Amino acid sequence: MRGLVVTSTKRSPALPDVPTVGEAGFPGFEAVGWLGILVPNGTPPAAIARLNAEFGKVMQSPDVQKALIAQGVEAKAGSTPEEFGSMIRSETVKWHKIVRDAGILPQ
């Protein structure tokens, strides 16, 4: 099997020789999966900051990075809870529009 493109805006460390969709002639295309840790509303800010710092340390360890890249996952370094919340909101808006414009209905 041979990869044709990756759907992120930059090449994957797991597949450095596979071009992006943009490089293949479709600029502006991006469709990536993401994962994150969420906490209940009302969680004290100090607890959120501590969790963010500790998860950040784990995600940056060489062993974890190697395991993630082997699975095609690239951890975003230095993300703050506010940046993650903003990304969730923008992804929600983006995919809501795509689903609506395509006429996709829940079943």
WOKAKA-V194034 format. One record per backbone hydrogen bond with DSSP energy under -1.0 kcal/mol. NH is the residue of the N-H (numbers start at 1). CO is the residue of the C=O. Records with the same first field share a line. If there is no record, write none. Layout:
NH: CO ; CO
//
This chain:
6: 19
18: 15
21: 6
24: 20
25: 22
26: 21
29: 26
31: 7
43: 40
48: 44
49: 45
50: 46
51: 47
52: 48
53: 49
54: 50
55: 51
56: 52
57: 53
58: 54
59: 55
60: 56
61: 58
65: 61
66: 62
67: 63
68: 64
69: 65
70: 66
71: 68
72: 69
73: 68
84: 80
85: 81
86: 82
87: 83
88: 84
89: 85
90: 86
91: 87
92: 88
93: 89
94: 90
95: 91
96: 92
97: 93
98: 94
99: 95
100: 96
101: 97
102: 98
103: 100
104: 99
//
